[in-house]
Amino acid sequence: MQMSPVTPECVVRRRGALRSCRAGLGGGFLFAVALWSSLGVGSAEEAPPDVAPSGVAPSGGAIRVEPAGIVNAPGEVVEADRSRHAVAELSGIVWLGGDAYAAVMDGSDRLLFLTVTPDVGGAPDVSGATGVSAAPPTVTFERTLALDRLRDWEDLAIFIGPDGRQRWFFVEEDTPAVREFAVADGDRPVGVGPRSLRAVGMASLEGPFRSARANRGPEALALEPDGSRLWTANEEPLERDGPPVASGVAGKVRLVGLGIDHARAIGAEAIERRREVIYEVDPPHDRVSLGGGPLYSGVVALAALGAGRLLVLERSAAAGVPPLENRIYLVDTSKAAEARDRKGNLAAVAPVAKTLLWKGALGVNLEGLCAGPRLADGRLTLVAVADNGADGVGRRPNPVACFFLTSP
């Protein structure tokens, strides 16, 4: 079921964690980013043309993801009342219908509303130099909306019921938890009176993600199109599930699907009705090492395609050249083994099968991904946001990237 659009009236008006990477990688990593930027944005690799995951393309053909342009977000949003809010550390994005999207920033209580229009006619760059289309998408940040509390927000999802009621879901790494918000009664313009979104429910993730490594907890959130299940995942392996990722060493994480009750706000019953599936993250990417600093390779975003099918965005970072790699995989959780009651050794639980659709550097740290509208030619729009951080002087650009998913 396609999600209903969110109109400007519904939300007043429209308008990470490379933080964990930045904290540990230090100067070597920043030097690598600068060096890689000077060399270009890197190359992208598509899935082999004969890849056809079961249950995804009804005709039995191939499915693939192609880059469709990237553009830097503006450094701030200027409200109608002339108040200004920074745009930095973009960590999650969700489609609201049409060309409208909402994004969150880790460490901020502001929800950002933006419009994204990809260049649907642009031909991919077949030279291999960049792997992106010649024309970037058109992106406009229009407005912010305040949440009634500050957490380390990592991703978000929204469901709009038949009655038009909005259910906003956010995942945060502090507790960790999935929290539900609703538009406050008597909503007022941002900056005037009470905040515009208030918390109405919470499902703690401390049970599923207990023993999470520091800054490696839940980063991703996606809602099945029918609103039946919320999917989240820990970024890198829990201590109880195995060793951390390392050069040449993959890591096992948990895709957790929370059962949603449409009659009441999210709570403990979502955890009680959950599914858990094991997902194996690739080892850190190949690179010319600069030495020093930790390695990162984990799940940072999910996009739900329906019936348990998910796009999984992996992000790898290291002090080297290239310093970053982003990967998009396709999985079908409906065919995966249940891992909810498995504790410790996961060797007996087969990870969900995954199919590589795209990987590349793009020169940015992608952290959020969502499925957008389907184009007239059948391609599905994907929109991603990057957390390139914020320095104390001039904020680093935080890009918005578009992709097209093709399935015959």
PyMOL commands that set and color helices and strands:
alter all, ss='L'
color gray80, all
select helices_A, chain A and resi 18-39+239-241+268-272+333-335
alter helices_A, ss='H'
color red, helices_A
select strands_A, chain A and resi 44-46+64-72+76-78+84-86+90-97+100-105+110-117+138-146+153-160+166-172+177-183+197-204+218-223+229-234+251-259+275-281+288-289+296-306+309-317+320-321+324-332+354-360+366-374+380-386+399-406
alter strands_A, ss='S'
color yellow, strands_A
deselect
rebuild
show_as cartoon
